[in-house]
Amino acid sequence: MLAIIVAVDENNAIGKDNKLLWHITEDLKYFKIITNGHPVIMGRKTFESIGRALPGRTNIIISRNPRFTAAGCRVVASLDDAIAVASDIDENQFIIGGASIYREAVGVADTIYLTVVHNRYDADTFFPEISKSEWDEVERIDFERGKDFEYSFSFLKLKKIQYLKQG
Ligand SMILES: NC(=O)c1ccc[n+]([C@@H]2O[C@H](COP(=O)([O-])OP(=O)(O)OC[C@H]3O[C@@H](n4cnc5c(N)ncnc54)[C@H](OP(=O)(O)O)[C@@H]3O)[C@@H](O)[C@H]2O)c1
């Protein structure tokens, strides 16, 4: 499984000023449960935004800067290289952002763990539009609000529809 994991608002917004747009305790826990023990692939700016290697996971950072290093992380020069490194480690790999990496990854990922926050935010970074005809919703959990979050949100799991026909 090559999965994208992302949280979007109703306009597909994901970030502003290299930060997330909300703090949803349930979503952070969900992210940890889903990705724990598996390699995570991210762009250099998302790594800077998180500020440290995520524990319990091989952290793979994509950067065009050959001198970029980060403690406890692998640094590679492309998404293809990141997927090659990750798939040598584990059959389940997670692409955790940000926008530039998601734009490349939607074409190759087979699964999307999509948190939808039912609200609209001021943002400068967006998840790409995905075609509903290419992705099947296979799981959905709706929350009316979070423990410390006043808006509703949903955890969706999407699977890419395979168009391959036999014979
Ligand atoms: N809501 C969510 O689920 C979520 C998840 C993750 C991130 N975010 C948000 O997304 C925003 C960051 O996204 P972003 O698009 O600005 O940055 P990003 O995708 O995290 O990182 C961009 C950087 O990745 C490297 N890169 C990208 N494509 C590359 C390629 N083809 N080959 C080699 N290197 C490549 C470059 O690094 P160098 O400049 O070092 O070459 C580029 O500057 C932040 O606001 C963050 O909070 C939101």
PDBQT file of the ligand as one rigid body, heavy atoms in Angstrom, charges set to zero:
ROOT
HETATM    1  N1  LIG A 201      -3.192  19.335   6.444  1.00  0.00    +0.000 N 
HETATM    2  C1  LIG A 201      -2.293  18.379   6.223  1.00  0.00    +0.000 C 
HETATM    3  O1  LIG A 201      -2.617  17.187   6.277  1.00  0.00    +0.000 OA
HETATM    4  C2  LIG A 201      -0.877  18.756   5.913  1.00  0.00    +0.000 A 
HETATM    5  C3  LIG A 201       0.098  17.745   5.796  1.00  0.00    +0.000 A 
HETATM    6  C4  LIG A 201       1.412  18.134   5.481  1.00  0.00    +0.000 A 
HETATM    7  C5  LIG A 201       1.717  19.460   5.276  1.00  0.00    +0.000 A 
HETATM    8  N2  LIG A 201       0.746  20.391   5.403  1.00  0.00    +0.000 N 
HETATM    9  C6  LIG A 201       1.035  21.817   5.168  1.00  0.00    +0.000 C 
HETATM   10  O2  LIG A 201       1.520  21.960   3.840  1.00  0.00    +0.000 OA
HETATM   11  C7  LIG A 201       2.392  23.093   3.810  1.00  0.00    +0.000 C 
HETATM   12  C8  LIG A 201       3.723  22.690   3.179  1.00  0.00    +0.000 C 
HETATM   13  O3  LIG A 201       3.499  22.260   1.829  1.00  0.00    +0.000 OA
HETATM   14  P1  LIG A 201       4.433  22.795   0.623  1.00  0.00    +0.000 P 
HETATM   15  O4  LIG A 201       3.860  22.312  -0.654  1.00  0.00    +0.000 OA
HETATM   16  O5  LIG A 201       4.636  24.250   0.819  1.00  0.00    +0.000 OA
HETATM   17  O6  LIG A 201       5.846  22.119   0.936  1.00  0.00    +0.000 OA
HETATM   18  P2  LIG A 201       6.334  20.583   0.954  1.00  0.00    +0.000 P 
HETATM   19  O7  LIG A 201       5.680  19.833  -0.175  1.00  0.00    +0.000 OA
HETATM   20  O8  LIG A 201       6.212  20.036   2.316  1.00  0.00    +0.000 OA
HETATM   21  O9  LIG A 201       7.894  20.765   0.678  1.00  0.00    +0.000 OA
HETATM   22  C9  LIG A 201       8.325  21.407  -0.496  1.00  0.00    +0.000 C 
HETATM   23  C10 LIG A 201       9.785  21.110  -0.667  1.00  0.00    +0.000 C 
HETATM   24  O10 LIG A 201       9.968  19.717  -0.953  1.00  0.00    +0.000 OA
HETATM   25  C11 LIG A 201      11.022  19.562  -1.886  1.00  0.00    +0.000 C 
HETATM   26  N3  LIG A 201      10.467  19.031  -3.138  1.00  0.00    +0.000 N 
HETATM   27  C12 LIG A 201       9.195  19.127  -3.593  1.00  0.00    +0.000 A 
HETATM   28  N4  LIG A 201       9.068  18.500  -4.773  1.00  0.00    +0.000 NA
HETATM   29  C13 LIG A 201      10.277  17.986  -5.059  1.00  0.00    +0.000 A 
HETATM   30  C14 LIG A 201      10.788  17.206  -6.134  1.00  0.00    +0.000 A 
HETATM   31  N5  LIG A 201      10.019  16.835  -7.176  1.00  0.00    +0.000 N 
HETATM   32  N6  LIG A 201      12.095  16.846  -6.109  1.00  0.00    +0.000 NA
HETATM   33  C15 LIG A 201      12.892  17.191  -5.077  1.00  0.00    +0.000 A 
HETATM   34  N7  LIG A 201      12.463  17.932  -4.015  1.00  0.00    +0.000 NA
HETATM   35  C16 LIG A 201      11.176  18.324  -4.020  1.00  0.00    +0.000 A 
HETATM   36  C17 LIG A 201      11.627  20.943  -2.072  1.00  0.00    +0.000 C 
HETATM   37  O11 LIG A 201      12.596  21.085  -1.034  1.00  0.00    +0.000 OA
HETATM   38  P3  LIG A 201      13.906  22.023  -1.177  1.00  0.00    +0.000 P 
HETATM   39  O12 LIG A 201      13.377  23.426  -1.236  1.00  0.00    +0.000 OA
HETATM   40  O13 LIG A 201      14.699  21.709   0.050  1.00  0.00    +0.000 OA
HETATM   41  O14 LIG A 201      14.574  21.579  -2.453  1.00  0.00    +0.000 OA
HETATM   42  C18 LIG A 201      10.437  21.838  -1.833  1.00  0.00    +0.000 C 
HETATM   43  O15 LIG A 201      10.768  23.173  -1.483  1.00  0.00    +0.000 OA
HETATM   44  C19 LIG A 201       2.512  23.588   5.252  1.00  0.00    +0.000 C 
HETATM   45  O16 LIG A 201       1.584  24.621   5.484  1.00  0.00    +0.000 OA
HETATM   46  C20 LIG A 201       2.124  22.360   6.050  1.00  0.00    +0.000 C 
HETATM   47  O17 LIG A 201       1.635  22.689   7.330  1.00  0.00    +0.000 OA
HETATM   48  C21 LIG A 201      -0.542  20.070   5.717  1.00  0.00    +0.000 A 
ENDROOT
TORSDOF 0
